[in-house]
Amino acid sequence: MLVGRGRTCDLVVDDPDLSRKHAAFRVMGGHLWVIDEGSTNGTICNGDAVARKRLEAGDELILGNAHWRIARGEGRPPLSLLEEWTALLSTLDRDVSVRLAAIAALAAAETCRLDGQGTASLVWQAGDRTWEDLGPVRKSLVRQALERACGAGRFFLPD
């Protein structure tokens, strides 16, 4: 899960002290890790600045102005991302333009377009927002959305 101020993150936090892509949470080797993504203000775990740290229950993180305590339990996507996903699912029986707009919103893209053969593609504004900027959870949901809305093989995404 990618955390930051940027619209393409999995968890978007409105905090001026957070970088656009601040830190990522990853499960590696069966353990949860936090990886600083080159943030300006750094990632603090238990009072120490870290670039990469295996997390344990009870660890305290500071990302920008947010204080986090790591707890055991099942992980879930952020509520805001689930709300975007739910909104998209409600468009699947509607006009294709409504579905494409919902997919673009989920992908933090400017538009989602259909070509003459009915293949969908996402278009981002020139600059720093691209497929590669999406957090891994958001990327997965966008792929699923395109498959549901357009059918397998009816959309184009970079590898």
N, C-alpha and C positions, 0 to 999 in steps of 0.2 A: 504494500500500500504506500503510495507516494503522498506526502503531506507538504503543503505549502500554500502560498497566496494565489498561485496561478490557477486559472479556470480548468486547466487540464489535469490537475492533481486529483487523486482519489478522494482525499479529504482536503477541502479548500477552507482555509482559516483566514479570516479578515484580521490580519495583525501586521502592522507596518514593520515590526521587528523580525518577521518571518520572510525568508527568501521565497521567490516564486516557486522554486523546487527546493525545499529545505532538507527533508530527510525521507528515507524510505524504510519501511518495516518489511523484513523478509523472513521467511522460515527457511532455514538452511540446516541440514543435518538434524532435523527434528527440533531445532531450537529457534527462538525468536531473536532476531538481530535488528539493531537500528544502524543505518548507514547514512552519515551526513552526505548530502549531495553537493558539497562545495558551498554551503550557505555562508552568508556574510557574517552572521552573528554566532554561528556554530551550534552544536548540539551538546548539551550538558547532561551527563548521567552521574547521579550521586555526587554532584559537585565538581566533576572533572570533565573537561572538554574531550570529546571523543570523535574520531573519524568513523569508527566501526566498533560496535560493542555487542557482545552476546548478552541478552537481557534475561533477568531472573525475576520471579514474582517479588514484589516489594521495591524494585528499583524505581528511582525517581528521575524523570527526564524533564528538561526544560528546553522547549523549542520556542524561540521568540518570547512572548509573554505567557505562554501556556505551560502549565505544570501538569505532568502526567505521572500517574503511578501505575506500574505494570502489575496486572493481576492475572491469575490463572483463569481459564475458561475458554469457551468457544469464541473464535473471532467472527465478526460480522462486518460487512461493508458499512461505511458511514451512512447515517440516516439520510443525509442530503442526497447521496448517490442513489440510495434505494428509492427515494421519492422521485428522482429523475427517471429511474428505471420503471417504476409503477406508472408514471405519467406516459412514458413511451408505450408500455403495454396497452394502455387504454386507447391508443390510436391505431392498433393493428387492424381493426375492422372499419377504419375510416378511409377517406380519400388518400391516395398516394402522396399528395403534396403535404398533408398533415403528418403522415408517417415520416416523410423525409425531414421535415422541420424538427420533429421530436428526436430523430437520430442525430441531426446536426447539433442540437442542444446538448445531448448526452455526450457527444464527442468534442464539445467546445469548439466546433467548427463554424465557419461562416455559413456554409450551405452543404446540403447533401443533394447531389444532382443525379438525374437519370440520363443516359445517352440514348441514341436512337434504337439501340438493341435492348433497352430496358435494364442495363447494368448500372448499378448505383456506385457513385464515388463521392468521397468527402473532399471538401475544398476549404482550406484554412486561409485566413488572411496572411499576406506576406509578412514575414517576421519570424518570431520564435515559436509559433504554435504549429505543430505538425503531428503526424501519427506518432513519431518517436517521443514527443513531449507528453503523451498521455500516460497516466499512471497505469500500472498493470491491471488493477481491478476494473478501471474505466475502460481500458482496451478490451478486456474480456467481455464486458457488457455490450460494448459497441459491436463487436463481432457477432454476438448472439442476436442483437437487435437487427443487424443487417440480414442475418440468416432467416430470422422470423418474418421480417418485413418484405424481403426481396427474394428469398429462396436461395438455397446453396448454389454457389458459383455465379450468382447474379450481382456480385458487387466486386469492386476492386479496392484492395488495400495494399500498401507496401508490405514487404516481408519484414 
